């Protein structure tokens, strides 16, 4: 039995591929021999492979299995060794953490809070006389000046009361004249009684008339004197009645003047509640509401942590969503000097000039209080905090790359940044996004954080 020469090997062929080719050549030769034996003239007989052929096939298969084993096992072993080495290196390596240096916040105390704009002066205009609205002169949005008539009330009953009071005053004056006439008559009677009493006194002294007649005339004189005094008191009483009647007339005339409803101050009509012909009642019917808008006031609730930084006379700036590109200058007029126990906030009033009338009462505004700070607090990112049961902390990286957990006191919260009132110094290095590996005394490998 002959074997075909092996094909020329290329450099790219592997040992496994060569063995496979040899096995395929052997199988092809066996098939060719069997085919030629079936078609030959010799008697038909079964072909049996020789011992050499069997041993060659066995050796080829064994070599193929050995090569396949080493081709798969050796790379797998190398990969496992490499993975074990890398895991061991990672276990022995220090945790890598991002760090950042602590810096101070801005020297300007920027405090922006929501506020509600209201008129500097606002008052309701009520009816002071009972009657019906005769005319209405203004409507909502109209600007009025102090003393301008805004409505007229028709009050015929009040007009009749004024006439009645004037008549009563005239009656009192007539009664005074009568009392004065009575006094004059009483004075004349008193003078006559005085002369008569004097004469009868002289006659009684001479013994011409009886003492009884003298006493009678003396008593009449005293009675006339008392009558004159009573008439003088009556005149005083009539004068008081005249004064009361005149005061009543003035009161009713004053009430009559209220039929012309006037604006109490310069401002704008923000509410109209009646129309012509409406029945109004003294002190209960709201006619208009007027507001003075040349200067507005904004009320702001300042949190307790910032209450000390706001004081009277401090400048402020207001912005409203209606005018996003414009701001309005204002001044802190006054503070409540006490915190609301429910919200723990300080009520602050900011006066804003509004000569052009752009701002309207009732607007929602953002009020920015700008003030300088002598010592600005530290500023740290919000993702550096460690909040635990024993308080808020940050992880400080020491010079030997060990971690120290430092307790801090939080000041103002800007969302992504926080002011630290106590616990940090400028230039301290802190860890950003501290994980479970960051603990007290642990060694880490710092990496500067990218802004």
C-alpha positions as CSV (number, residue, x, y, z in Angstrom):
1,X,0.0,0.0,0.0
2,X,1.3,3.4,-1.0
3,X,0.5,6.7,0.5
4,X,0.1,9.8,-1.6
5,X,2.7,12.5,-1.0
6,X,1.6,15.1,1.3
7,X,0.8,18.5,-0.2
8,X,3.2,21.3,0.1
9,X,2.5,23.1,3.5
10,X,2.0,26.8,3.5
11,X,3.3,28.9,6.4
12,X,-0.3,29.8,7.4
13,X,-1.3,26.2,7.9
14,X,-1.4,24.8,11.4
15,X,-0.6,21.3,12.7
16,X,-4.3,20.6,13.2
17,X,-5.1,21.4,9.6
18,X,-2.3,19.2,8.3
19,X,-3.5,16.2,10.3
20,X,-7.0,16.8,8.9
21,X,-5.7,16.8,5.4
22,X,-3.8,13.6,5.9
23,X,-6.9,11.8,7.3
24,X,-8.9,13.0,4.3
25,X,-6.3,11.7,1.9
26,X,-6.3,8.3,3.5
27,X,-10.1,8.1,3.3
28,X,-10.1,9.1,-0.4
29,X,-7.4,6.4,-1.2
30,X,-9.5,3.8,0.6
31,X,-12.6,4.8,-1.4
32,X,-10.6,4.6,-4.7
33,X,-9.3,1.2,-3.9
34,X,-12.7,-0.1,-3.1
35,X,-14.2,1.3,-6.3
36,X,-11.4,-0.2,-8.4
37,X,-11.8,-3.6,-6.8
38,X,-15.5,-3.8,-7.5
39,X,-15.0,-3.1,-11.2
40,X,-12.0,-5.4,-11.8
41,X,-12.2,-8.8,-13.7
42,X,-10.9,-10.6,-10.6
43,X,-13.3,-12.5,-8.5
44,X,-15.2,-10.3,-6.0
45,X,-13.9,-10.3,-2.5
46,X,-14.2,-8.0,0.6
47,X,-11.4,-5.5,1.1
48,X,-9.8,-5.5,4.5
49,X,-7.4,-2.7,5.6
50,X,-3.9,-3.7,6.5
51,X,-2.5,-3.3,10.0
52,X,-0.3,-0.4,8.8
53,X,-3.4,1.4,7.6
54,X,-5.2,0.9,10.9
55,X,-2.2,2.0,12.9
56,X,-1.8,5.1,10.7
57,X,-5.5,6.0,11.2
58,X,-5.1,5.5,14.9
59,X,-2.0,7.6,15.2
60,X,-3.6,10.4,13.1
61,X,-6.7,10.5,15.3
62,X,-4.5,10.5,18.4
63,X,-2.3,13.3,17.2
64,X,-5.4,15.3,16.2
65,X,-6.9,14.9,19.7
66,X,-3.6,15.9,21.4
67,X,-3.2,18.9,19.1
68,X,-6.8,20.0,19.8
69,X,-6.3,19.6,23.5
70,X,-3.2,21.7,23.7
71,X,-4.7,24.3,21.2
72,X,-7.7,24.9,23.6
73,X,-6.2,24.3,27.1
74,X,-3.0,26.4,26.9
75,X,-4.8,29.7,25.8
76,X,-7.5,29.1,28.4
77,X,-4.9,28.6,31.1
78,X,-3.1,31.8,30.1
79,X,-6.3,33.8,30.2
80,X,-7.1,32.5,33.7
81,X,-3.7,33.3,34.9
82,X,-3.9,36.8,33.5
83,X,-7.4,37.4,35.1
84,X,-6.1,36.2,38.5
85,X,-3.1,38.5,38.2
86,X,-5.3,41.5,37.3
87,X,-7.8,40.8,40.1
88,X,-4.9,40.5,42.6
89,X,-3.5,43.9,41.3
90,X,-6.9,45.5,41.7
91,X,-7.3,44.2,45.2
92,X,-3.9,45.6,46.2
93,X,-4.4,49.0,44.4
94,X,-5.7,52.1,46.3
95,X,-9.2,53.4,45.6
96,X,-9.2,56.3,43.1
97,X,-11.3,59.3,44.1
98,X,-11.9,62.7,42.6
99,X,-10.9,65.6,44.8
100,X,-11.5,69.4,44.8
101,X,-10.1,72.3,46.8
102,X,-12.4,74.3,49.0
103,X,-12.8,78.0,48.0
104,X,-14.7,80.9,49.4
105,X,-18.1,82.1,48.2
106,X,-18.6,85.5,46.6
107,X,-18.2,88.6,48.7
108,X,-21.6,89.7,47.6
109,X,-24.6,88.3,49.5
110,X,-27.0,87.5,46.7
111,X,-30.4,86.7,48.2
112,X,-33.3,86.4,45.8
113,X,-36.7,85.7,47.2
114,X,-40.3,85.9,45.9
115,X,-42.4,88.9,46.8
116,X,-45.9,90.3,46.4
117,X,-46.4,93.9,45.1
118,X,-49.0,96.0,46.6
119,X,-50.0,99.7,46.5
120,X,-48.4,102.1,48.9
121,X,-51.8,103.3,49.9
122,X,-55.1,101.6,49.2
123,X,-58.6,102.4,50.6
124,X,-62.2,101.5,50.0
125,X,-64.7,104.4,49.3
126,X,-67.9,103.8,51.1
127,X,-71.2,105.6,51.0
128,X,-71.7,108.2,53.8
129,X,-75.3,109.1,52.9
130,X,-78.4,107.0,52.4
131,X,-79.9,107.3,48.9
132,X,-79.5,106.4,45.3
133,X,-76.6,106.8,42.9
134,X,-77.5,109.8,40.8
135,X,-74.4,109.8,38.6
136,X,-71.2,107.8,38.4
137,X,-68.2,109.8,37.1
138,X,-65.4,107.3,37.0
139,X,-64.8,103.6,36.3
140,X,-62.1,101.1,36.9
141,X,-58.6,102.1,35.7
142,X,-59.4,105.8,35.8
143,X,-56.8,108.0,37.5
144,X,-58.3,110.5,39.9
145,X,-56.9,113.3,42.0
146,X,-57.6,114.1,45.7
147,X,-61.0,115.7,46.2
148,X,-62.3,114.8,42.7
149,X,-66.0,113.9,42.6
150,X,-66.4,110.3,41.6
151,X,-70.1,109.8,42.2
152,X,-73.2,111.7,43.3
153,X,-75.9,110.4,45.6
154,X,-79.5,111.6,45.6
155,X,-80.8,111.8,49.2
156,X,-84.1,113.7,49.4
157,X,-84.8,112.6,53.0
158,X,-81.5,114.1,54.0
159,X,-82.4,117.4,52.2
160,X,-85.6,117.6,54.2
161,X,-83.7,116.9,57.5
162,X,-81.5,119.9,56.7
163,X,-84.5,122.1,56.1
164,X,-86.1,120.9,59.4
165,X,-82.9,121.5,61.3
166,X,-82.6,125.1,59.9
167,X,-86.2,125.7,60.9
168,X,-85.5,124.5,64.4
169,X,-82.5,126.8,64.6
170,X,-84.7,129.7,63.6
171,X,-87.2,128.7,66.3
172,X,-84.4,128.7,68.8
173,X,-83.4,132.2,67.8
174,X,-87.0,133.4,68.1
175,X,-87.2,131.9,71.5
176,X,-84.0,133.7,72.4
177,X,-85.6,137.0,71.3
178,X,-88.7,136.3,73.4
179,X,-86.5,135.4,76.4
180,X,-84.6,138.7,76.1
181,X,-87.9,140.6,75.9
182,X,-89.1,138.8,79.1
183,X,-85.9,139.7,80.7
184,X,-86.3,143.4,79.8
185,X,-89.8,143.4,81.2
186,X,-88.5,141.7,84.3
187,X,-85.8,144.3,84.7
188,X,-88.4,147.1,84.4
189,X,-90.6,145.4,87.1
190,X,-87.6,145.0,89.3
191,X,-86.7,148.7,89.0
192,X,-90.2,149.7,89.9
193,X,-90.3,147.3,92.8
194,X,-86.9,148.7,94.0
195,X,-88.2,152.3,93.9
196,X,-91.4,151.3,95.7
197,X,-89.6,149.4,98.3
198,X,-87.2,152.3,98.9
199,X,-90.1,154.7,99.4
200,X,-92.0,152.4,101.7
201,X,-88.9,151.9,103.7
202,X,-88.5,155.7,104.3
203,X,-92.2,156.0,105.2
204,X,-92.0,153.1,107.6
205,X,-89.0,154.8,109.2
206,X,-91.1,157.9,109.8
207,X,-94.0,155.9,111.1
208,X,-96.4,157.0,108.4
209,X,-97.1,153.4,107.2
210,X,-97.2,150.1,108.9
211,X,-94.2,147.8,109.0
212,X,-96.3,145.1,107.4
213,X,-96.9,147.1,104.2
214,X,-93.2,147.9,104.1
215,X,-92.2,144.3,104.4
216,X,-94.6,143.4,101.5
217,X,-93.0,145.8,99.1
218,X,-89.5,144.8,100.2
219,X,-90.4,141.2,99.4
220,X,-91.8,142.1,96.0
221,X,-88.5,143.8,95.2
222,X,-86.6,140.7,96.1
223,X,-89.0,138.6,94.0
224,X,-88.6,140.8,91.0
225,X,-84.8,140.6,91.4
226,X,-85.0,136.7,91.4
227,X,-87.3,136.8,88.4
228,X,-84.7,138.8,86.4
229,X,-82.0,136.3,87.3
230,X,-84.3,133.5,86.1
231,X,-84.9,135.3,82.9
232,X,-81.1,135.7,82.4
233,X,-80.8,131.9,82.8
234,X,-83.5,131.4,80.3
235,X,-81.7,133.6,77.8
236,X,-78.5,131.5,78.4
237,X,-80.6,128.3,77.8
238,X,-82.0,129.7,74.6
239,X,-78.5,130.5,73.4
240,X,-77.4,127.0,74.1
241,X,-80.5,125.7,72.2
242,X,-79.5,127.9,69.3
243,X,-75.9,126.5,69.4
244,X,-77.3,123.0,69.4
245,X,-79.6,123.7,66.5
246,X,-76.8,125.3,64.5
247,X,-74.6,122.3,65.2
248,X,-77.3,120.0,64.0
249,X,-77.7,122.0,60.9
250,X,-73.9,121.9,60.2
251,X,-73.9,118.1,60.9
252,X,-76.7,117.6,58.4
253,X,-75.1,119.9,55.9
254,X,-71.9,117.9,56.3
255,X,-73.9,114.7,55.7
256,X,-75.5,116.5,52.7
257,X,-72.0,117.2,51.3
258,X,-71.3,113.5,51.3
259,X,-73.8,113.1,48.6
260,X,-70.9,114.2,46.4
261,X,-68.5,111.2,46.8
262,X,-64.9,112.4,46.5
263,X,-61.5,110.7,46.1
264,X,-59.5,110.7,49.3
265,X,-56.1,110.9,47.5
266,X,-54.4,110.7,44.1
267,X,-54.6,107.3,42.7
268,X,-56.3,104.9,40.3
269,X,-59.7,103.2,40.7
270,X,-59.1,99.5,41.0
271,X,-62.7,98.5,41.8
272,X,-66.2,99.8,40.9
273,X,-69.0,98.1,42.9
274,X,-72.1,100.2,42.0
275,X,-73.9,101.8,39.0
276,X,-76.3,104.6,38.5
277,X,-79.6,104.0,40.3
278,X,-78.2,101.6,42.9
279,X,-79.4,102.0,46.5
280,X,-76.6,102.8,48.9
281,X,-76.5,102.7,52.7
282,X,-74.3,104.7,55.0
283,X,-71.1,102.9,56.0
284,X,-72.0,99.6,54.4
285,X,-72.1,100.0,50.7
286,X,-68.7,99.8,48.9
287,X,-68.7,102.2,46.0
288,X,-65.1,102.1,44.8
289,X,-61.6,101.0,45.8
290,X,-58.8,103.4,45.1
291,X,-55.0,102.7,45.2
292,X,-52.0,105.0,45.1
293,X,-49.6,103.5,42.6
294,X,-46.9,106.2,42.2
295,X,-45.0,104.2,44.7
296,X,-45.5,100.5,45.3
297,X,-44.4,98.3,48.2
298,X,-43.3,94.7,47.9
299,X,-43.7,92.3,50.8
300,X,-41.0,89.6,51.1
301,X,-40.7,86.8,53.7
302,X,-37.0,86.4,54.5
303,X,-35.9,83.0,56.0
304,X,-34.4,83.0,59.5
305,X,-30.9,82.1,58.2
306,X,-30.8,85.4,56.2
307,X,-32.8,87.7,58.4
308,X,-29.7,89.3,59.9
309,X,-28.4,90.4,56.4
310,X,-31.5,92.5,55.6
311,X,-32.0,95.9,57.2
312,X,-33.8,99.2,56.6
313,X,-32.2,101.4,53.9
314,X,-30.7,98.4,52.1
315,X,-31.0,98.6,48.2
316,X,-32.9,95.9,46.4
317,X,-33.9,95.2,42.8
318,X,-37.1,93.7,41.6
319,X,-37.8,91.7,38.4
320,X,-41.2,90.6,37.1
321,X,-41.9,88.0,34.4
322,X,-43.8,90.5,32.4
323,X,-40.6,92.5,31.8
324,X,-37.8,89.9,31.7
325,X,-35.2,92.3,30.4
326,X,-35.9,95.1,32.9
327,X,-35.3,95.5,36.7
328,X,-36.7,98.0,39.1
329,X,-34.7,99.7,41.9
330,X,-36.1,99.7,45.4
331,X,-35.2,100.3,49.0
332,X,-36.0,98.3,52.1
333,X,-38.3,100.6,54.0
334,X,-38.9,98.6,57.1
335,X,-38.8,95.1,58.6
336,X,-41.1,93.5,61.2
337,X,-38.1,93.0,63.6
338,X,-39.7,89.8,64.6
339,X,-40.0,86.3,63.0
340,X,-43.4,84.8,62.2
341,X,-43.6,81.8,64.6
342,X,-45.4,79.7,62.0
343,X,-43.0,80.1,59.0
344,X,-39.9,81.4,60.9
345,X,-39.6,84.2,58.4
346,X,-39.0,88.0,58.7
347,X,-41.5,90.2,56.9
348,X,-39.7,92.9,54.9
349,X,-41.3,95.8,53.0
350,X,-39.5,97.2,50.0
351,X,-40.6,100.5,48.5
352,X,-40.4,100.8,44.7
353,X,-40.9,104.1,42.7
354,X,-43.5,103.6,39.9
355,X,-43.8,107.0,38.3
356,X,-44.4,105.5,34.8
357,X,-47.1,103.2,36.2
358,X,-45.5,100.1,34.6
359,X,-45.8,97.9,37.8
360,X,-49.3,97.0,38.9
361,X,-50.5,96.1,42.4
362,X,-50.9,92.4,42.9
363,X,-47.9,91.4,40.7
364,X,-45.6,88.6,41.6
365,X,-41.9,89.7,41.7
366,X,-38.5,88.3,42.4
367,X,-36.7,90.6,44.9
368,X,-32.9,90.5,44.9
369,X,-31.1,91.7,48.0
370,X,-27.5,92.5,47.2
371,X,-25.2,93.2,50.2
372,X,-21.4,92.9,50.8
373,X,-20.1,90.4,53.3
374,X,-16.9,91.0,55.2
375,X,-16.1,87.3,55.5
376,X,-17.5,85.1,52.8
377,X,-18.2,81.5,53.8
378,X,-16.7,78.4,52.2
379,X,-18.5,77.1,49.0
380,X,-18.5,73.3,48.2
381,X,-20.4,71.2,45.6
382,X,-23.5,69.5,46.9
383,X,-22.3,66.0,45.9
384,X,-19.4,66.2,48.4
385,X,-21.8,65.9,51.4
386,X,-22.0,62.7,53.5
387,X,-25.3,62.7,55.4
388,X,-25.4,60.2,58.3
389,X,-27.0,59.8,61.6
390,X,-24.3,61.6,63.5
391,X,-24.6,64.7,61.3
392,X,-23.5,66.2,57.9
393,X,-19.9,65.6,57.0
394,X,-17.4,65.9,54.2
395,X,-14.4,63.7,53.5
396,X,-11.1,65.7,53.8
397,X,-8.0,64.3,52.1
398,X,-4.9,64.8,54.3
399,X,-1.4,65.3,53.0
400,X,-0.6,61.5,53.4
401,X,-3.6,60.6,51.3
402,X,-5.7,59.4,54.2
403,X,-9.3,60.3,54.7
404,X,-10.8,62.3,57.6
405,X,-14.5,62.8,58.0
406,X,-15.2,66.3,59.1
407,X,-18.5,67.6,60.5
408,X,-19.7,70.8,59.0
409,X,-22.5,73.4,59.5
410,X,-24.5,74.2,56.3
411,X,-25.3,77.8,55.5
412,X,-27.2,78.8,52.3
413,X,-28.3,76.2,49.8
414,X,-27.9,77.1,46.1
415,X,-29.0,73.7,44.9
416,X,-25.8,72.3,43.3
417,X,-23.6,74.3,45.7
418,X,-23.7,74.9,49.4
419,X,-22.2,77.4,51.7
420,X,-20.4,76.0,54.8
421,X,-20.6,78.2,57.8
422,X,-18.3,76.2,60.0
423,X,-16.0,73.2,59.7
424,X,-13.8,73.9,56.7
425,X,-10.9,76.2,55.8
426,X,-10.0,77.7,52.5
427,X,-7.6,75.4,50.6
428,X,-8.8,72.1,52.2
429,X,-9.0,69.2,49.7
430,X,-12.3,67.3,49.8
431,X,-13.5,64.2,48.0
432,X,-16.3,64.5,45.4
433,X,-19.0,61.8,45.3
434,X,-17.6,59.8,48.3
435,X,-18.5,56.1,48.1
436,X,-18.3,53.2,50.6
437,X,-14.5,53.0,50.2
438,X,-14.2,56.5,51.7
439,X,-14.1,56.0,55.5
440,X,-12.1,57.4,58.4
441,X,-8.4,56.7,58.0
442,X,-8.6,54.9,54.6
443,X,-5.9,55.5,52.0
444,X,-7.0,56.6,48.6
445,X,-5.4,57.8,45.3
446,X,-6.6,61.4,44.5
447,X,-7.6,62.5,41.1
448,X,-8.3,66.2,40.4
449,X,-11.9,66.7,39.6
450,X,-12.8,68.1,36.2
451,X,-14.9,71.3,36.6
